[in-house]
Amino acid sequence: MRLRTETRAHAAQTVMIVKNVPLPTDNLLLAALPAAVRRRLTADRAPVNLTVSEPLSAAGERIRHVYFPIDSFISLITPARGRGQLEIGLVGSEGMLGVPLLLDVNVSPLRAMVQGAGRAWRVDPKTLRQELAANTAVRSTFNRYLYVFLAQLMQTATCTRFHLIEARLARWLLMTRDRAHSNQFRITHEFLALMLGVRRVGVTSAASALQRRQLIRYRRGDISILDVQGLERAACACYAIDKQIYARVLGRKRRPPDTVSPSGVHDLQ
């Protein structure tokens, strides 16, 4: 078992993730491809190391690299200024950064920032496009992921508009837990407010409510998830819907040997 502690600073806010479970050994999307295709995509190079708060793409700019996270995860943020920013997606070992290329577009509509440090496969966009054009089976695999990715973005839009902050916070903690492979975080109210697109006082109230229900322990920025199943019940239905979409479209039969949950991320339980 690997034990790793990582610290991230973003806009004067700090998040620490204590990784206290075995980490994934590969990216699930790449693992679903034929070995020869995978070798051509990665050019047999070793994975790169992504660092906390590292910017990987900016809205409106050309996509220079495609990333397939292994034990890192990436935050997708709307291109707004100041507190108008909103995290609308997380990409971990279940997916990829560079989805516009699947639609033959080489410009990113979102800002991407590393939220959890770790390894990722880095692929040249031209090489990916060549494989998509040459192999219908490869394109089919990526098209399935594209459907899942777009469906989850639409679910996030619904969640942000209609659901209460407490339920949204529970969902965000579960999504981060899945991709960080940990039940423990150190995170400030300011950072949570930025990620959820709400005022700090709203995050304080929601976190306090979850703590009173003994679902989490939250003190001076330290968060521990105490009751995963209880937190799932407290979260809005969006969390379960995301997992169902992944399982239905990409399917359990595509899993690698590791223990993986229906959402495509490794199970901590």
Residue frames relative to the residue before (quaternion, step in Angstrom):
aa qw qx qy qz dx dy dz
M 1.0000 0.0000 0.0000 0.0000 0.00 0.00 0.00
R 0.2821 -0.7564 0.5691 0.1563 3.55 -0.91 0.93
L 0.1256 -0.7699 0.6228 0.0610 3.54 -1.01 0.87
R 0.0900 0.8115 -0.5655 0.1164 3.55 -0.64 1.14
T 0.1462 -0.7651 0.6220 0.0794 3.53 -1.06 0.84
E 0.0528 -0.8086 0.5855 -0.0250 3.53 -0.85 1.04
T 0.1777 -0.7803 0.5928 0.0904 3.53 -1.07 0.77
R 0.0814 -0.7993 0.5953 0.0072 3.53 -0.95 0.93
A 0.0867 -0.7761 0.6220 0.0571 3.54 -0.97 0.87
H 0.0735 0.7842 -0.6104 0.0845 3.56 -0.89 0.94
A 0.8372 -0.0982 0.0270 0.5374 3.57 -0.66 1.16
A 0.7082 -0.4869 0.2366 0.4532 3.56 0.91 1.08
Q 0.6051 0.4988 -0.3831 0.4882 3.60 1.22 0.34
T 0.2274 -0.8026 0.5439 0.0910 3.56 -1.00 0.85
V 0.0430 -0.7661 0.6410 0.0196 3.53 -1.06 0.86
M 0.0720 -0.7775 0.6235 0.0383 3.56 -0.91 0.90
I 0.1326 -0.7828 0.6056 0.0537 3.55 -0.89 0.96
V 0.1789 -0.7655 0.6108 0.0946 3.58 -0.76 1.04
K 0.1737 -0.8049 0.5631 0.0697 3.55 -0.41 1.23
N 0.0213 0.8561 -0.5082 0.0920 3.54 -0.18 1.33
V 0.6575 0.4242 -0.3245 0.5315 3.58 1.18 0.57
P 0.6557 -0.4857 0.3673 0.4465 3.62 -1.19 0.25
L 0.3475 -0.7529 0.5266 0.1873 3.56 -0.89 0.94
P 0.6011 -0.5614 0.4092 0.3950 3.63 -1.15 0.47
T 0.3871 -0.7453 0.5057 0.1973 3.53 -1.12 0.68
D 0.8076 0.0878 -0.0480 0.5812 3.60 1.21 -0.18
N 0.5250 -0.5820 0.5072 0.3583 3.52 -1.36 0.12
L 0.4820 -0.7177 0.4255 0.2675 3.58 -0.73 1.08
L 0.6424 0.5325 -0.3303 0.4412 3.58 1.02 -0.75
L 0.6707 0.4692 -0.2967 0.4920 3.59 0.95 -0.84
A 0.6388 0.5481 -0.3302 0.4272 3.57 1.01 -0.79
A 0.6396 0.5349 -0.3230 0.4476 3.60 1.19 -0.48
L 0.6149 0.5674 -0.3432 0.4268 3.61 1.25 -0.25
P 0.6101 -0.5269 0.4265 0.4103 3.60 -1.21 0.38
A 0.6254 -0.5885 0.3651 0.3594 3.57 -1.06 0.77
A 0.6538 0.5220 -0.3249 0.4410 3.60 0.96 -0.83
V 0.6413 0.5126 -0.3188 0.4736 3.58 1.02 -0.81
R 0.6396 0.5368 -0.3167 0.4499 3.54 0.93 -0.88
R 0.6596 0.5078 -0.3126 0.4575 3.58 0.93 -0.89
R 0.6609 0.4939 -0.3191 0.4662 3.58 0.96 -0.77
L 0.6511 0.5222 -0.3231 0.4462 3.59 0.99 -0.77
T 0.7641 0.3653 -0.1983 0.4933 3.57 0.84 -0.94
A 0.3010 -0.7703 0.4979 0.2611 3.57 1.29 -0.31
D 0.5524 -0.6459 0.3595 0.3853 3.58 1.21 0.64
R 0.4109 0.6868 -0.4963 0.3365 3.58 1.12 0.60
A 0.5585 -0.5861 0.4648 0.3585 3.54 -1.27 0.42
P 0.6015 -0.5448 0.4196 0.4066 3.61 -1.16 0.41
V 0.4093 -0.6732 0.5532 0.2707 3.56 -1.25 0.46
N 0.4039 -0.6868 0.5465 0.2577 3.56 -1.26 0.42
L 0.1968 -0.7761 0.5920 0.0921 3.56 -0.78 1.07
T 0.2579 -0.7843 0.5508 0.1221 3.56 -0.93 0.92
V 0.6495 -0.5471 0.3739 0.3730 3.54 -1.19 0.63
S 0.8401 0.1463 -0.1721 0.4932 3.56 -1.01 1.00
E 0.3953 0.7153 -0.4837 0.3133 3.61 1.25 0.21
P 0.3230 -0.7378 0.5508 0.2189 3.63 -0.77 0.94
L 0.1883 -0.8084 0.5515 0.0825 3.57 -0.84 0.98
S 0.7864 -0.0580 0.0170 0.6148 3.58 1.19 -0.43
A 0.2384 -0.7481 0.6029 0.1418 3.54 -1.26 0.51
A 0.5872 -0.5948 0.4151 0.3594 3.55 -1.07 0.72
G 0.8164 0.2471 -0.2024 0.4811 3.55 -0.92 0.96
E 0.6415 0.5184 -0.3312 0.4583 3.57 1.26 -0.06
R 0.6264 -0.5476 0.4107 0.3731 3.53 -1.28 0.47
I 0.4322 -0.6792 0.5308 0.2647 3.55 -1.07 0.78
R 0.1985 -0.8215 0.5291 0.0767 3.57 -0.49 1.20
H 0.7972 0.0637 -0.0197 0.6000 3.57 1.12 -0.63
V 0.2824 -0.6973 0.6276 0.2002 3.53 -1.29 0.52
Y 0.1533 -0.8078 0.5662 0.0586 3.58 -0.88 0.95
F 0.1124 -0.7502 0.6496 0.0500 3.52 -1.09 0.90
P 0.2702 -0.8087 0.4966 0.1623 3.62 -0.04 1.23
I 0.2700 -0.7265 0.6088 0.1691 3.54 -1.20 0.64
D 0.7981 -0.0770 0.0695 0.5935 3.59 0.53 -1.18
S 0.5336 0.5553 -0.4256 0.4752 3.55 1.25 0.46
F 0.0810 -0.7841 0.6017 0.1287 3.57 -1.27 0.00
I 0.3168 -0.7847 0.5281 0.0704 3.49 -1.15 0.90
S 0.3083 -0.7450 0.5695 0.1599 3.54 -1.02 0.90
L 0.2124 -0.7545 0.6111 0.1102 3.58 -0.99 0.93
I 0.0547 -0.8383 0.5396 -0.0560 3.56 -0.52 1.24
T 0.5125 -0.6538 0.4653 0.3056 3.55 -0.98 0.88
P 0.4919 -0.6886 0.4540 0.2788 3.61 -1.06 0.73
A 0.3416 0.7102 -0.5402 0.2950 3.56 0.41 1.26
R 0.4701 -0.6811 0.4887 0.2762 3.55 -1.26 0.27
G 0.8407 0.2015 -0.1334 0.4845 3.53 -1.28 0.55
R 0.8177 -0.2308 0.1841 0.4941 3.57 -1.01 -0.81
G 0.5060 0.6436 -0.4284 0.3824 3.55 1.27 0.10
Q 0.4895 0.6688 -0.4311 0.3567 3.59 1.28 -0.10
L 0.0294 -0.7877 0.6153 -0.0080 3.53 -1.17 0.65
E 0.3406 -0.7109 0.5758 0.2170 3.54 -0.91 0.92
I 0.0922 -0.8258 0.5558 0.0264 3.58 -0.69 1.06
G 0.8243 0.0701 -0.0570 0.5589 3.58 1.20 0.03
L 0.1886 -0.7377 0.6358 0.1264 3.53 -1.33 0.45
V 0.1244 -0.7773 0.6132 0.0652 3.56 -0.99 0.85
G 0.0093 0.7968 -0.6030 0.0375 3.54 -0.75 1.09
S 0.8294 -0.2340 0.1592 0.4817 3.54 -1.16 -0.61
E 0.5949 0.5832 -0.3643 0.4162 3.59 1.28 -0.13
G 0.8330 0.2370 -0.0669 0.4955 3.60 1.14 -0.43
M 0.4569 -0.6672 0.5252 0.2651 3.51 -1.25 -0.56
L 0.3025 -0.6844 0.6225 0.2293 3.52 -1.35 0.34
G 0.6494 0.4728 -0.3680 0.4682 3.58 -0.62 1.15
V 0.2069 0.8364 -0.4831 0.1559 3.57 1.25 0.49
P 0.5973 0.5795 -0.3977 0.3863 3.71 0.89 -0.66
L 0.5863 0.5888 -0.3732 0.4127 3.60 1.12 -0.57
L 0.6069 0.5585 -0.3557 0.4397 3.58 1.14 -0.56
L 0.6939 0.4038 -0.2510 0.5407 3.56 1.31 -0.34
D 0.5010 -0.6795 0.3890 0.3688 3.56 1.35 0.35
V 0.5187 0.5715 -0.4385 0.4605 3.57 1.06 0.87
N 0.1973 -0.8166 0.5365 0.0804 3.57 -0.74 1.03
V 0.5843 0.5318 -0.3911 0.4721 3.59 1.03 0.76
S 0.3575 -0.7447 0.5252 0.2043 3.56 -0.91 0.91
P 0.3082 -0.7611 0.5363 0.1951 3.64 -0.85 0.88
L 0.7490 0.3486 -0.1740 0.5359 3.58 1.28 -0.31
R 0.4462 -0.6251 0.5556 0.3184 3.51 -1.35 0.23
A 0.1350 -0.7945 0.5894 0.0550 3.56 -0.93 0.92
M 0.0041 0.7965 -0.6017 0.0602 3.54 -0.84 1.05
V 0.4847 -0.6529 0.4955 0.3053 3.57 -1.02 0.80
Q 0.1728 -0.7959 0.5750 0.0776 3.55 -0.72 1.08
G 0.7764 0.1209 -0.0831 0.6129 3.58 1.15 -0.59
A 0.4018 -0.7445 0.4840 0.2239 3.56 -0.62 1.16
G 0.3490 0.7204 -0.5548 0.2269 3.55 -1.23 0.52
R 0.6905 -0.4919 0.3547 0.3943 3.53 -1.29 -0.32
A 0.0232 0.7707 -0.6367 0.0029 3.54 -1.28 0.48
W 0.4260 -0.6373 0.5649 0.3054 3.53 -1.23 0.50
R 0.1572 -0.7819 0.5978 0.0813 3.57 -0.94 0.89
V 0.0983 -0.8203 0.5630 -0.0242 3.54 -0.68 1.20
D 0.4736 -0.6609 0.5076 0.2850 3.55 -1.10 0.75
P 0.5199 -0.6698 0.4250 0.3169 3.66 -0.77 0.95
K 0.6314 0.5403 -0.3392 0.4409 3.59 1.00 -0.79
T 0.6501 0.5174 -0.3119 0.4609 3.58 0.97 -0.87
L 0.6395 0.5180 -0.3255 0.4656 3.59 0.97 -0.83
R 0.6581 0.5111 -0.3144 0.4548 3.58 0.90 -0.88
Q 0.6360 0.5305 -0.3304 0.4526 3.58 0.99 -0.78
E 0.6670 0.4905 -0.3024 0.4723 3.58 0.94 -0.83
L 0.6351 0.5276 -0.3284 0.4587 3.58 1.01 -0.75
A 0.6892 0.4822 -0.2776 0.4641 3.57 1.02 -0.84
A 0.7359 0.4629 -0.2343 0.4351 3.56 1.04 -0.77
N 0.8019 0.2592 -0.0916 0.5305 3.57 1.11 -0.59
T 0.3225 -0.7796 0.5041 0.1846 3.59 -0.37 1.20
A 0.6138 0.5467 -0.3532 0.4468 3.61 1.08 -0.62
V 0.6378 0.5103 -0.3175 0.4816 3.57 1.03 -0.79
R 0.6531 0.5061 -0.3151 0.4670 3.57 0.94 -0.89
S 0.6261 0.5435 -0.3388 0.4448 3.59 1.00 -0.75
T 0.6405 0.5220 -0.3222 0.4621 3.58 0.96 -0.85
F 0.7022 0.4544 -0.2703 0.4769 3.58 0.87 -0.94
N 0.6112 0.5457 -0.3558 0.4496 3.59 1.07 -0.62
R 0.6138 0.5363 -0.3421 0.4676 3.57 1.07 -0.68
Y 0.6625 0.4820 -0.3104 0.4822 3.55 0.95 -0.83
L 0.6041 0.5574 -0.3520 0.4478 3.58 1.03 -0.76
Y 0.6396 0.5176 -0.3248 0.4663 3.59 0.94 -0.84
V 0.6587 0.5069 -0.3068 0.4638 3.59 0.90 -0.93
F 0.6535 0.5294 -0.3059 0.4463 3.56 0.91 -0.95
L 0.6950 0.4644 -0.2806 0.4718 3.60 0.85 -0.96
A 0.6325 0.5301 -0.3331 0.4560 3.59 1.01 -0.77
Q 0.6725 0.4909 -0.2974 0.4673 3.58 0.98 -0.80
L 0.6073 0.5336 -0.3522 0.4716 3.60 1.08 -0.64
M 0.6594 0.4968 -0.3085 0.4724 3.58 0.96 -0.85
Q 0.6302 0.5264 -0.3324 0.4640 3.58 1.06 -0.72
T 0.6342 0.5249 -0.3245 0.4658 3.58 1.04 -0.76
A 0.6280 0.5318 -0.3389 0.4561 3.60 1.00 -0.77
T 0.6463 0.5092 -0.3067 0.4786 3.57 1.01 -0.84
C 0.6457 0.5387 -0.3056 0.4466 3.54 0.97 -0.95
T 0.6821 0.5014 -0.2901 0.4462 3.57 0.84 -0.98
R 0.7023 0.4824 -0.2681 0.4496 3.57 1.00 -0.81
F 0.8435 0.2935 -0.0971 0.4392 3.58 0.77 -1.01
H 0.7290 0.4774 -0.2551 0.4190 3.61 1.05 -0.58
L 0.5833 -0.6096 0.4244 0.3287 3.53 -1.17 0.68
I 0.6443 -0.5583 0.3646 0.3745 3.55 -1.18 0.66
E 0.6327 0.5498 -0.3435 0.4236 3.59 0.95 -0.85
A 0.6823 0.4732 -0.2857 0.4784 3.59 0.91 -0.89
R 0.6456 0.5156 -0.3145 0.4674 3.58 1.04 -0.77
L 0.6320 0.5205 -0.3312 0.4690 3.59 1.04 -0.76
A 0.6352 0.5215 -0.3306 0.4640 3.59 0.96 -0.84
R 0.6469 0.5135 -0.3158 0.4670 3.58 0.97 -0.85
W 0.6694 0.5042 -0.3076 0.4505 3.59 0.88 -0.92
L 0.6442 0.5144 -0.3265 0.4624 3.60 0.96 -0.80
L 0.6616 0.5009 -0.3060 0.4666 3.59 0.99 -0.79
M 0.6438 0.5158 -0.3191 0.4664 3.58 0.99 -0.84
T 0.6685 0.4861 -0.2978 0.4776 3.58 0.98 -0.85
R 0.6158 0.5507 -0.3327 0.4547 3.55 1.02 -0.81
D 0.6484 0.5317 -0.3177 0.4426 3.58 0.91 -0.92
R 0.7630 0.3963 -0.2043 0.4680 3.56 0.85 -0.96
A 0.6727 0.4613 -0.2919 0.4995 3.59 1.17 -0.52
H 0.2810 -0.7827 0.5035 0.2343 3.58 1.27 -0.40
S 0.6414 0.4746 -0.3309 0.5038 3.55 0.93 0.94
N 0.3520 -0.7161 0.5620 0.2178 3.54 -1.23 0.55
Q 0.7081 0.4400 -0.2450 0.4949 3.59 1.26 -0.03
F 0.0300 0.7826 -0.6196 0.0525 3.56 -0.99 0.93
R 0.1707 -0.6966 0.6656 0.2063 3.48 -1.37 0.17
I 0.1594 0.8071 -0.5349 0.1925 3.56 -0.43 1.21
T 0.3790 -0.7448 0.5053 0.2150 3.58 -0.91 0.88
H 0.6259 -0.5197 0.4235 0.3985 3.55 -1.29 0.38
E 0.6267 0.5572 -0.3454 0.4213 3.59 0.99 -0.79
F 0.6728 0.4875 -0.3048 0.4656 3.56 0.94 -0.86
L 0.6396 0.5197 -0.3273 0.4623 3.59 0.96 -0.83
A 0.6351 0.5313 -0.3279 0.4548 3.57 1.00 -0.85
L 0.6406 0.5200 -0.3184 0.4668 3.59 1.02 -0.80
M 0.6855 0.4983 -0.2883 0.4457 3.56 0.86 -0.95
L 0.7514 0.3897 -0.2057 0.4912 3.57 1.02 -0.84
G 0.4028 -0.7399 0.4580 0.2838 3.58 1.26 -0.21
V 0.5695 0.5638 -0.3929 0.4510 3.58 1.06 0.78
R 0.6184 -0.5254 0.4183 0.4080 3.55 -1.32 0.10
R 0.6532 -0.5425 0.3691 0.3779 3.55 -1.21 0.61
V 0.6384 0.5450 -0.3342 0.4287 3.59 0.97 -0.83
G 0.6238 0.5426 -0.3349 0.4519 3.58 1.11 -0.66
V 0.6423 0.5094 -0.3164 0.4774 3.58 1.02 -0.80
T 0.6287 0.5430 -0.3309 0.4477 3.59 0.99 -0.87
S 0.6734 0.4980 -0.2894 0.4634 3.56 0.90 -0.94
A 0.6788 0.4942 -0.2953 0.4559 3.59 0.90 -0.92
A 0.6608 0.5018 -0.3086 0.4651 3.59 0.94 -0.87
S 0.6379 0.5255 -0.3229 0.4612 3.58 1.02 -0.78
A 0.6421 0.5253 -0.3201 0.4574 3.58 1.02 -0.80
L 0.6627 0.4899 -0.3062 0.4766 3.60 0.96 -0.82
Q 0.6465 0.5173 -0.3182 0.4617 3.57 1.07 -0.70
R 0.6335 0.5276 -0.3355 0.4557 3.58 0.99 -0.76
R 0.6791 0.4605 -0.2793 0.4987 3.57 1.14 -0.60
Q 0.4243 -0.7421 0.4191 0.3059 3.58 1.38 0.12
L 0.3741 0.7150 -0.4926 0.3257 3.54 1.09 0.80
I 0.7779 0.0820 -0.0406 0.6216 3.54 1.17 -0.67
R 0.2541 -0.6956 0.6310 0.2309 3.52 -1.35 0.17
Y 0.0110 0.8180 -0.5700 0.0759 3.57 -0.61 1.13
R 0.2067 0.7709 -0.5739 0.1834 3.55 -0.54 1.17
R 0.8511 -0.0976 0.0190 0.5156 3.54 -0.73 1.16
G 0.7742 -0.3744 0.1793 0.4778 3.55 0.91 0.93
D 0.6087 0.5376 -0.3610 0.4585 3.60 1.24 -0.20
I 0.0589 -0.8002 0.5968 -0.0015 3.58 -0.69 1.11
S 0.0058 -0.7539 0.6570 -0.0001 3.54 -0.99 0.93
I 0.3156 -0.7197 0.5847 0.2012 3.55 -0.92 0.92
L 0.2099 -0.8250 0.5201 0.0692 3.56 -0.50 1.25
D 0.7975 0.1315 -0.0193 0.5885 3.57 1.05 -0.78
V 0.2514 -0.8110 0.5119 0.1308 3.57 -0.03 1.31
Q 0.6864 0.4781 -0.2964 0.4610 3.58 0.84 -0.94
G 0.6354 0.5176 -0.3263 0.4710 3.57 1.05 -0.73
L 0.6459 0.5075 -0.3192 0.4726 3.57 1.04 -0.77
E 0.6132 0.5376 -0.3465 0.4636 3.59 1.08 -0.67
R 0.6580 0.4910 -0.3108 0.4789 3.59 1.04 -0.74
A 0.6603 0.5044 -0.3043 0.4659 3.58 1.11 -0.66
A 0.6096 0.5586 -0.3518 0.4390 3.59 1.16 -0.57
C 0.5654 -0.5623 0.4676 0.3814 3.54 -1.23 0.40
A 0.6855 -0.5107 0.3352 0.3962 3.56 -1.25 0.37
C 0.4886 0.6972 -0.4198 0.3145 3.60 1.22 -0.39
Y 0.6243 0.5502 -0.3496 0.4305 3.59 0.99 -0.77
A 0.6913 0.4603 -0.2759 0.4838 3.58 0.85 -0.95
I 0.6278 0.5415 -0.3389 0.4448 3.59 1.02 -0.78
D 0.6204 0.5425 -0.3368 0.4554 3.59 0.98 -0.82
K 0.6750 0.4938 -0.2921 0.4638 3.57 0.90 -0.94
Q 0.6504 0.5212 -0.3137 0.4549 3.57 1.00 -0.82
I 0.6276 0.5365 -0.3339 0.4547 3.57 1.01 -0.82
Y 0.6631 0.5066 -0.3093 0.4561 3.57 0.88 -0.92
A 0.6803 0.4988 -0.2938 0.4496 3.57 0.86 -0.99
R 0.6822 0.5055 -0.2890 0.4423 3.58 0.96 -0.89
V 0.7649 0.3972 -0.2063 0.4633 3.59 0.85 -0.94
L 0.7664 0.3182 -0.1901 0.5246 3.59 0.88 -0.85
G 0.3201 -0.8342 0.4151 0.1713 3.56 1.23 -0.42
R 0.5598 -0.6284 0.4382 0.3157 3.51 -1.14 0.74
K 0.6038 0.5873 -0.3734 0.3888 3.59 1.03 -0.62
R 0.6536 0.5107 -0.3194 0.4583 3.59 1.21 -0.32
R 0.4539 0.7028 -0.4533 0.3076 3.59 1.22 0.04
P 0.4352 -0.6323 0.5567 0.3175 3.58 -1.21 0.52
P 0.7446 -0.4333 0.2510 0.4414 3.62 -1.22 0.10
D 0.5630 0.6180 -0.3985 0.3773 3.64 1.08 -0.57
T 0.5390 -0.5923 0.4829 0.3543 3.57 -1.29 0.33
V 0.0341 0.8221 -0.5605 0.0944 3.55 -0.48 1.22
S 0.4233 -0.7054 0.5105 0.2503 3.55 -1.00 0.82
P 0.6874 -0.4978 0.3241 0.4178 3.64 -1.19 0.33
S 0.6225 0.5436 -0.3586 0.4341 3.58 1.16 -0.43
G 0.5637 -0.6087 0.3893 0.4002 3.57 1.26 -0.12
V 0.6632 0.4526 -0.3214 0.5020 3.59 1.23 0.21
H 0.6138 -0.5996 0.3706 0.3555 3.55 -1.10 0.66
D 0.4415 -0.7173 0.4890 0.2268 3.50 -0.99 0.97
L 0.3269 -0.7506 0.5440 0.1837 3.56 -0.98 0.89
Q 0.6146 0.5919 -0.3509 0.3857 3.57 1.14 -0.42
